[in-house]
Amino acid sequence: MFEKRRPGAVLFDRDGTLIKDVPYNGDPRLVEPMPGAVEALGRLRRADVPVAVVTNQSGVAKGLLSPDEMDQVNARVEELLGPFDAWAICVHDDADGCTCRKPAPGLVIRAAAVLDVSPRDCVVVGDIGRDMEAARAAGARGILVPTRQTLEEEIEQAAEVADDLTDVVDRVLSAPELPVAAASAAPWARAMGWSRW
């Protein structure tokens, strides 16, 4: 019988998951937490589970907002929701061919590296199929929290669907321990500030 254990980290999508989605938002005054976000993050922090943000921000590549405006929005997110242990941000557009933009696994892998945990020991929480595809590609557990923007096929294809962020935390904090293959320790250094690719 396995003992219950917490995940190595929970990695959240930003827009539509932690905060209400305002497309290409560069105005910190428009940041509004999603229902239950403050409470969910508080429970994870009290359980000593690292929390991180993994977010596509193609508005920078498109020239719709500046890196500084994006940073101001992220600072406001932390003012409202508390500090995150890591940020992994892709500022590229689809045509750039990067390895970080979700559904590619780069952001999940980067955040896990910063937190010195295996991607396989992470839970990725998001509201669209790209988030779940990135989790799957990185070997992480993905939990979809649908919103009005979530497509029906994305819900059908998700391995796991939660009602809301409270349900997510209930699931991850009660997850039974699974046997994990031993891995050699990697000398990852905790990054300071936000990691932008």
Long-range contacts (C-beta under 8 A, 24 or more apart in sequence): 2-176, 2-177, 2-178, 3-176, 3-177, 4-173, 4-174, 4-175, 4-176, 4-177, 5-175, 5-176, 5-177, 6-47, 6-48, 6-49, 6-172, 6-173, 6-175, 7-49, 7-121, 7-122, 7-123, 7-141, 7-172, 7-175, 8-50, 8-112, 8-115, 8-117, 8-118, 8-121, 8-122, 9-49, 9-50, 9-51, 9-52, 9-85, 9-86, 9-111, 9-112, 9-115, 9-117, 9-121, 9-122, 9-123, 10-44, 10-49, 10-50, 10-51, 10-52, 10-122, 10-123, 10-125, 10-168, 10-172, 11-51, 11-52, 11-53, 11-54, 11-88, 11-107, 11-108, 11-111, 11-112, 11-122, 11-123, 11-124, 11-125, 11-140, 12-51, 12-52, 12-53, 12-54, 12-124, 12-125, 12-126, 13-53, 13-54, 13-55, 13-102, 13-124, 13-125, 13-126, 13-127, 13-128, 13-131, 14-53, 14-55, 14-74, 14-77, 15-55, 16-126, 16-127, 16-128, 16-147, 16-149, 17-125, 17-126, 17-127, 17-131, 17-145, 17-165, 18-53, 18-77, 18-81, 19-77, 19-80, 19-81, 21-127, 21-147, 21-149, 23-59, 24-59, 24-62, 24-64, 24-65, 25-59, 25-65, 25-73, 26-59, 26-64, 26-65, 26-66, 26-69, 26-70, 26-72, 26-73, 27-69, 27-73, 28-72, 28-73, 28-75, 28-76, 29-76, 31-73, 31-76, 31-77, 31-80, 33-80, 33-81, 34-165, 35-164, 35-165, 36-164, 36-165, 36-166, 37-81, 37-165, 38-80, 38-81, 38-82, 39-165, 39-166, 40-165, 40-166, 40-168, 40-169, 41-81, 41-82, 42-82, 43-169, 43-173, 44-169, 44-172, 44-173, 45-82, 47-173, 49-172, 49-173, 50-85, 50-86, 50-115, 50-117, 51-84, 51-85, 52-84, 52-85, 52-86, 52-87, 52-88, 52-111, 52-114, 52-115, 53-77, 53-84, 53-86, 53-87, 53-88, 53-89, 53-111, 54-88, 54-102, 54-107, 54-108, 54-110, 54-111, 54-124, 54-134, 55-87, 55-88, 55-89, 55-90, 55-107, 56-90, 56-101, 56-102, 56-107, 56-130, 57-89, 57-90, 57-91, 58-90, 58-91, 58-92, 58-93, 58-94, 58-101, 60-91, 61-91, 61-92, 61-93, 61-96, 62-93, 67-91, 67-196, 71-194, 74-194, 85-114, 85-115, 86-111, 86-114, 86-115, 86-190, 86-191, 86-195, 87-111, 87-193, 87-194, 87-195, 88-114, 88-195, 88-197, 89-194, 89-195, 89-196, 89-197, 90-196, 90-197, 91-196, 91-197, 92-197, 98-197, 100-197, 102-126, 102-130, 102-131, 102-133, 102-134, 103-129, 103-130, 103-131, 103-133, 103-134, 103-137, 104-134, 104-137, 105-134, 105-137, 105-138, 105-139, 106-197, 107-134, 107-197, 108-134, 108-135, 108-137, 108-138, 108-140, 109-138, 110-195, 110-197, 111-195, 112-138, 112-140, 113-186, 113-188, 114-188, 114-190, 114-191, 114-195, 115-190, 116-186, 116-188, 116-190, 118-180, 118-183, 120-180, 121-180, 123-168, 123-172, 125-162, 125-165, 125-168, 128-154, 129-153, 129-154, 129-157, 129-158, 132-157, 132-158, 132-159, 143-168, 143-171, 143-172
